[in-house]
Amino acid sequence: MTTDDLSNLGLECSEDWVPFPVAGTLDLDYWAKHQAADLAERYERDGEKGSARLLARDLRRAATDSRTREPLGAFGWYISGHHAVAAVLELDAIHPEGTFPEVTLGLLTEHMSARDFGEPDVRELRLPLGDAVRIRQNLIEEKKRLLGPRPVVRTLFYGVHPPTTDAAVTLLASWTEPVLDEPLEAVVDAIAHTLHL
């Protein structure tokens, strides 16, 4: 019998990924202000301009949005010179429960696949953490305004079944800019290979 202890779950990513405070009582305004100052300094080191005020507003918005889903961890990808998050990465787990007493890769594939734009790109593979499924797809997001188009959200999902737990570890990256597809897929693929318990 395995356990569901995921307290040591972790991953490795570059400083471009800002960790969001997704739990606890930390004042998000205070956090966003100080994180934005750090980002503005990083942008300056990279030879780009950064507005701490605009970054703080976006950091607070993105962290608040991630908190609504209550992931185990969340990160925002901030590209030097840009004042809005380019992509969000969320780390979570799916535990067995009454309806699904066993969390399998097939179950993850079935429940995490959408067909908004045809069949998703689904691949089974082996990661250092365990057997995994990788799903790349585009989804139609709900309208944010009464008028106007529904935005397309681009996603890359990993579901991993570590041999030491009954739970599945999930990693979901989402973004909206098509130009980021290729570079971001490579970045997220590399991060998925660093998942560890």
Steps between C-alpha positions, in 0.01 A plus 500: 500500500631843411433829673397842381778696670593774254660733756840480325362553149712745306624618164779715360449804280690815406469838671264605217232302689371693799350279775152615599385481865204263456430422864514673833419851611780694332385849397496481119539877457814496714636193318422639154669834577825337611496235227440769237801696624715187464364440148565861397861462619536176302360668189750782542788249528371348176506843332119536498269749669253386762226688679476376859147646521371308195683183604355517854147530362549201269673288766213555742240417232681183385565374854139567601378305197725202582379503862143437380608154377695420821797327331793362698722754327475763226748705301478786252738530205613862472702587190729801537339817368141370525264613774254214485556134578581305182400160638380341822624164627303316769610193692232285661395144584197284438428255779292181480147543633167320496414557134856430386668258743803481269654794315641365174662665199195397295270674746714814489500495120124461487424777748767749394444481123279747316409507134435872449738495200504132407694221664761601759862387464521220761825316573590248767857516623724427794627781723748462786201529739305221329277404206333806352258634243566827312204683345546807278178671396327832443178585681232763455479713813179647635424854389636769728265764352148487362621600155812382325667171417566214737877478555700189416702357787797282409587228751760234567400247765707229665350231722759284677441187705788465748549139618515615864149647517141425398457861390587645160714811481382755244678787331299741286641791302267745329559802277324699227769621258551259205858624450590339834384149400833352396733662756259449788437135419877441515524685833208311657627165368832571674325598825289181493821298497607665827187398697606311811374368832 
